Amino acid sequence: MPIAVILSAAVLVSASIASEWTLPGNPLYRIKTGVNERVQAALALSSSADAGLQTTFAERRLQEISELSAKGEGNTEAAAEAYARYEAHAYRAAAHAAQFRASGDIEAAADIEARLQSLVHIDTGTEASAQAQGSAAVELGL
């Protein structure tokens, strides 16, 4: 029995590590977003840490969309899913920035706002952004 537990744990850890380099549409992508990123978010012990993490996740989603576009898959359901997740992460980061500003932490707010502003410039160039807006976020429940 201990060997089975060790082997199962090894398989789960391997899948988790392998999923970090996956794109939407890959079966391991759900582990990346549904397990790895949720664990990271749970371990963010402050609003500042969570704001930074949400911004990083938004950056990752735009990078994934760019990679899908480069592969000719920019107008797919997978790209729409990534775009909806990008929007959700950017929204959460912006909410943190608003809280920082309201509490007087202007430096933290400005840092997150600057990172989000740079994403807006990237976002306007993503092929999937126009097609992905709308129902994808509702379908994902984000």
Summary of the structure (lengths in Angstrom):
residues: 142
radius of gyration: 16.8
end to end distance: 39.5
largest distance: 55.0
contacts: 416
relative contact order: 0.13
helix: 78%
strand: 0%
